[in-house]
Amino acid sequence: MVYFDLASGDTHLLSDVAAHLVRLLQTKPLSLEELVASFDEGTVEETADALRSVLDELVALNILEPA
């Protein structure tokens, strides 16, 4: 997925996981536990750690706002 930020003019190429998270979070705020449940890979702890890392990157890029 290519993401274009109108405010900054930046364009980002998002991974499949990042794109999935952005799509989910565009509809409503979700907890980390709810996001983990939307994935069917690895252990809950591994998935949570991986998602936390991707979410941190999306916040750093100003694609998502922290809660």
HELIX and SHEET records of a PDB file:
HELIX    1   1 ASP A   16  THR A   27  1                                  12    
HELIX    2   2 LEU A   32  ALA A   37  1                                   6    
HELIX    3   3 VAL A   44  ALA A   60  1                                  17    
SHEET    1   A 2 VAL A   2  PHE A   4  0                                        
SHEET    2   A 2 THR A  11  LEU A  13 -1                                        
END                                                                             
